[in-house]
Amino acid sequence: MNGHTPFFSVVIPTLNEEKYLPRLLRDLDRQIDKDFEAFVVDGRSEDKTVEKAKKYEGVLPYLEIMISDIRNVGAQRNKAAKAARGKFLVFLDADAQIPANFLSQIHNYLIEEDPKCRFLTTWVKADSESSSEKTVTMFINMLLEMAKSMEKPTVLGFNMVVLRKDFEKVKGFNEKIKIAEDFDLTKRLTDIGASWHLLKSPRLVMSLRRLRREGTLESVRKLVVGVSKFLLEGPITQEIFDYPMGGKVVDTRSKRRQKLKKTFEKYKKLLDQF
């Protein structure tokens, strides 16, 4: 970037996200605010994730594609953060979507409205018109508002903006944590006195593909169990339930379920003939 220090460093950890990553990179290309650099940190995907990312080299203001031998969102985010030069780090997941004014609104808030803010998150909305899925995202927003009213800072790892100096001061994400690594980071940022804020706008479009795969009840159960265990026992360094990273895992299981459904329907039609 010719020696220019960008305001934002956007960090995107990936693993088999060839289907979704290009959509997010297109969203970044459409940003009104171009004062950013971007990092895609890939955990050695087995699909065309890296190949798809390379198509945006020279399109975005600055894009660096990094390879991580460790498949762990915390480790992958930390790897990019060490190379980042922006004043603020923006952590996004590959399956997220952001409006064109996403960075510009956040930039304006941090400069004009609350220069003392050192980390923040925003409200989210569903990636579909399903009433049940809209209810889930509204529930998440209400939990964030509740945390705000109780002065208990809470951010979402897939939608997090943090002052890079503070991130470095607390030594980034704990790479040993399996679940709720974002809550752990939030606590450590709060412990050093970092102020935070929750923005109702802009809203990040949250992917609910995991919810569609597992079902609403199971997804909510995992959320409640994970958060409760973290609050009661601290950082979760052991696997407490199946929560795999990567688009291939989610898509493969979804396709397998669809295949089973079609097979069942096929045999049902045969039985109906008798």
C-alpha positions in Angstrom: 0.0 0.0 0.0 3.0 2.3 -0.7 3.8 2.9 2.9 0.2 4.0 3.8 -1.1 2.8 7.1 -4.7 1.7 6.6 -7.4 2.4 9.1 -8.7 -1.2 9.0 -7.0 -4.6 8.6 -9.7 -7.1 7.6 -8.9 -10.7 8.7 -10.8 -13.7 7.3 -9.8 -17.3 8.4 -10.9 -20.0 5.9 -11.1 -23.7 5.5 -12.8 -25.1 2.4 -14.8 -21.9 1.7 -14.7 -21.8 -2.1 -18.5 -21.3 -2.2 -18.8 -18.4 0.2 -15.4 -16.5 0.3 -15.8 -14.9 -3.2 -19.1 -13.4 -2.0 -17.4 -11.7 1.0 -14.5 -10.5 -1.1 -17.0 -9.0 -3.6 -18.6 -7.2 -0.6 -15.2 -5.8 0.4 -14.6 -4.6 -3.2 -17.9 -2.7 -3.0 -17.0 -0.9 0.2 -17.4 2.9 0.1 -14.5 3.2 2.5 -11.4 1.8 0.8 -9.0 2.6 3.6 -8.3 -1.1 4.4 -6.1 -4.1 3.8 -7.3 -7.6 3.8 -5.9 -11.0 4.8 -7.2 -14.4 4.0 -5.7 -17.0 6.2 -6.3 -20.5 4.9 -6.0 -23.7 6.9 -4.8 -25.7 3.8 -8.2 -26.1 2.2 -8.9 -29.1 0.1 -11.0 -27.2 -2.4 -10.4 -24.0 -4.5 -10.6 -21.5 -1.7 -7.1 -20.1 -2.2 -7.5 -20.1 -6.0 -10.8 -18.1 -5.7 -9.1 -15.7 -3.2 -6.2 -15.0 -5.7 -8.7 -13.6 -8.2 -9.1 -10.6 -5.9 -5.4 -9.8 -5.7 -5.1 -6.4 -7.5 -8.8 -5.9 -7.1 -8.9 -5.0 -3.4 -6.8 -2.1 -2.1 -4.4 -4.8 -0.6 -4.9 -8.5 -0.2 -2.5 -11.0 1.3 -3.3 -14.7 1.2 -1.6 -16.6 4.0 -1.4 -20.3 4.7 -1.7 -21.7 8.2 -0.7 -25.3 9.1 -3.0 -25.0 12.1 -6.7 -25.4 11.4 -8.0 -23.2 14.3 -9.8 -19.9 13.9 -7.9 -18.3 16.8 -4.5 -19.3 15.4 -5.4 -18.2 11.9 -6.7 -14.8 13.1 -3.5 -14.3 15.1 -1.3 -15.1 12.2 -2.9 -12.3 10.1 -2.9 -9.9 13.0 0.8 -10.2 13.4 1.3 -9.0 9.8 -1.5 -6.3 10.0 -0.7 -2.6 9.9 -4.2 -1.2 10.3 -5.2 0.8 13.4 -8.2 -1.5 13.9 -8.5 -5.2 13.2 -11.8 -6.3 11.6 -12.5 -10.1 12.1 -15.0 -11.6 9.7 -15.9 -15.2 8.8 -15.8 -16.3 5.2 -19.6 -16.9 5.1 -20.5 -13.5 6.3 -21.9 -10.7 4.1 -21.5 -6.9 4.7 -23.3 -3.9 3.1 -21.3 -1.4 1.1 -21.4 1.1 4.0 -20.2 -1.4 6.6 -16.6 -0.1 7.0 -17.5 3.6 6.4 -20.1 3.6 9.1 -17.8 2.0 11.6 -15.0 4.3 10.6 -17.2 7.4 11.1 -18.3 6.1 14.5 -14.7 5.5 15.7 -13.5 8.9 14.5 -16.5 11.2 15.0 -18.8 9.7 17.6 -16.7 7.8 20.0 -12.9 8.2 19.6 -12.4 6.4 22.9 -14.0 3.2 21.7 -11.4 0.4 21.4 -13.5 -2.6 20.3 -17.0 -3.2 19.1 -19.5 -5.4 17.3 -22.7 -4.8 15.4 -26.2 -6.2 15.2 -26.7 -9.0 12.8 -29.5 -10.1 10.5 -30.3 -13.5 8.9 -29.2 -14.5 5.4 -32.7 -15.6 4.5 -36.3 -14.5 4.7 -37.3 -17.4 7.0 -39.3 -16.1 10.0 -37.7 -18.6 12.3 -34.1 -17.6 11.3 -35.0 -14.0 11.6 -36.1 -14.8 15.1 -32.8 -16.4 15.9 -30.8 -13.3 14.8 -33.1 -11.0 16.7 -32.5 -13.2 19.8 -28.8 -12.8 19.3 -29.2 -9.0 19.0 -31.3 -8.9 22.2 -28.6 -10.9 24.1 -26.0 -8.4 22.9 -28.3 -5.5 24.1 -28.8 -7.2 27.4 -25.0 -7.6 27.8 -24.6 -3.9 27.0 -27.2 -2.9 29.6 -25.5 -5.0 32.2 -22.1 -3.5 31.2 -20.8 -7.0 30.3 -19.0 -6.4 27.0 -19.8 -9.2 24.5 -18.6 -9.5 20.9 -19.0 -12.0 18.2 -15.8 -13.4 16.8 -17.1 -13.4 13.2 -18.1 -9.7 13.5 -15.5 -8.0 15.7 -13.6 -4.7 15.4 -10.7 -4.2 17.9 -7.9 -1.7 18.3 -4.8 -3.5 17.1 -2.6 -2.2 20.0 -5.0 -3.6 22.5 -5.3 -6.9 20.7 -1.5 -7.2 20.8 -1.4 -6.1 24.5 -3.6 -9.1 25.5 -1.7 -11.3 23.1 -4.6 -12.0 20.8 -6.8 -15.1 20.7 -6.1 -18.0 23.0 -5.2 -20.7 20.5 -5.9 -23.5 23.0 -9.6 -22.6 23.3 -12.0 -24.8 21.4 -15.3 -22.9 22.0 -16.1 -19.2 22.9 -12.6 -17.8 22.0 -14.3 -14.5 21.3 -15.8 -14.3 24.8 -12.4 -15.0 26.3 -10.8 -12.2 24.2 -13.6 -9.9 25.2 -12.9 -10.5 28.9 -9.2 -9.9 28.6 -9.8 -6.7 26.7 -12.2 -5.5 29.4 -9.6 -6.4 32.1 -7.2 -3.9 30.6 -9.9 -1.2 30.6 -10.7 -1.2 26.9 -14.1 0.5 26.2 -16.5 -1.1 23.8 -19.7 -0.4 21.9 -22.6 -2.2 20.2 -23.8 -0.7 16.9 -27.3 -1.3 15.6 -26.2 -0.2 12.2 -24.6 -1.3 10.0 -25.7 -4.9 10.3 -23.7 -7.9 9.3 -25.5 -10.6 7.4 -24.9 -13.8 9.5 -24.8 -17.2 7.8 -27.2 -19.7 9.5 -26.0 -22.7 7.5 -24.9 -24.5 10.7 -28.4 -23.9 12.1 -30.0 -25.4 9.0 -27.8 -28.4 9.2 -28.2 -29.1 12.9 -31.6 -27.6 13.6 -32.6 -24.6 15.7 -32.9 -26.5 19.0 -29.5 -28.2 18.7 -27.8 -24.9 17.7 -29.3 -23.0 20.6 -28.4 -25.9 23.0 -24.7 -25.7 21.9 -24.8 -21.9 22.3 -26.2 -22.1 25.8 -23.9 -25.0 26.9 -20.8 -23.2 25.5 -21.5 -19.8 27.0 -22.6 -21.3 30.4 -19.5 -23.5 30.6 -17.3 -20.5 29.8 -18.9 -18.3 32.4 -18.8 -20.9 35.1 -15.5 -22.6 34.4 -13.5 -20.2 32.2 -11.7 -20.9 28.9 -12.9 -24.2 27.2 -9.8 -26.1 26.1 -11.4 -29.5 25.6 -13.9 -30.6 23.0 -17.3 -30.5 24.7 -19.4 -31.2 21.5 -18.9 -31.5 17.8 -18.3 -28.0 16.3 -16.1 -28.4 13.2 -14.6 -25.5 11.3 -14.9 -25.2 7.5 -17.4 -25.0 4.8 -16.8 -28.5 3.5 -17.9 -30.1 6.7 -21.1 -28.1 6.8 -21.9 -28.5 3.1 -21.0 -32.2 3.0 -23.3 -33.0 5.9 -26.1 -31.0 4.4 -25.7 -32.8 1.0 -25.6 -36.1 2.8 -28.9 -35.3 4.6 -30.5 -34.2 1.3 -29.3 -37.5 -0.4 -30.8 -39.6 2.4 -34.0 -37.6 2.1 -34.2 -38.3 -1.7 -33.5 -41.9 -1.2 -36.2 -42.2 1.4 -38.7 -40.5 -0.9 -37.7 -42.8 -3.7 -38.4 -45.9 -1.7 -41.6 -44.4 -0.3 -42.9 -44.0 -3.9 -42.0 -47.6 -4.6 -43.9 -48.8 -1.5 -46.9 -46.7 -2.5 -47.2 -48.6 -5.7 -48.0 -51.8 -3.8 
